[in-house]
Amino acid sequence: MEFSSKLLENAVYEVSQLPGIGKRTALRLVLHLLRQPEAQTKNLALALQNLRSEIKFCKKCHNISDTELCEICANPKRETSLVCVVEDIRDVMAIENTGQYRGVYHVLGGKISPMDGIGPSDLNIATLIEKAKAGEIKEIIFALSSTMEGDTTNFYIFKQLEPYAVITSTIARGIAVGDELEYADEVTLGRSILNRIPFENSLKSEQ
């Protein structure tokens, strides 16, 4: 792809680094920005810059937040002894949209995936185990996507929790195998949480 401007080429290259964005789509987006009022482009750039420099991660659940404690963890009406384990903020948003869950979350920041070089130490697992060890948790709901990586991560955490008096459950399989939570409709996802099953039962069903 030939460019008449080095500035345009650099902008297209940076945008094309985003997931699912090829160079042609990046070019279309950059040209669209050029056609907009300069203030709008500056606002976008400033929003991204502020996001990168000022964003925080909740010290309790690792969710993305504007403050040290996210709004969910800071809400006194949430049931703090009920913890839903998810991969990232997209899953938190999906579950919150159901309006069916009143506990708190623990965001792992990914799933165990040896193929991608991601092991347990690369995820926020140790802090979850510490909460269980301290007696802060009564029940943990595994809500990772039903992929091989998700199941592997669930099982690893389950084994780590065995020494502690914590109930472990998993969302009901209303979510199809291989599906990501963020793409599930709110009714199905809400029912999957309400109709969760003991984690041990999910292991038996897979044998």
Buried (B, 14 or more C-beta within 10 A) or exposed (E): EEEEEEEBBEBBEEBBEEEEBEEEBBBEBBEEBEEEEEEEBEEEEEEEEEEEEEEEBBEBBBBBBEEEBBEBBEEEEBEBBBBBBBBBBEBBBBBEEBEBBEBBBBBBBBBBBEEEEBEBEBBBBEBBBEBBBEEEBBBBBBBBBBBEBBBBBBBBBBEBBEEBEBEBBBBBBBBEEEBBBBEBEBEBBBBBBEEBBEBEEBBEEEE
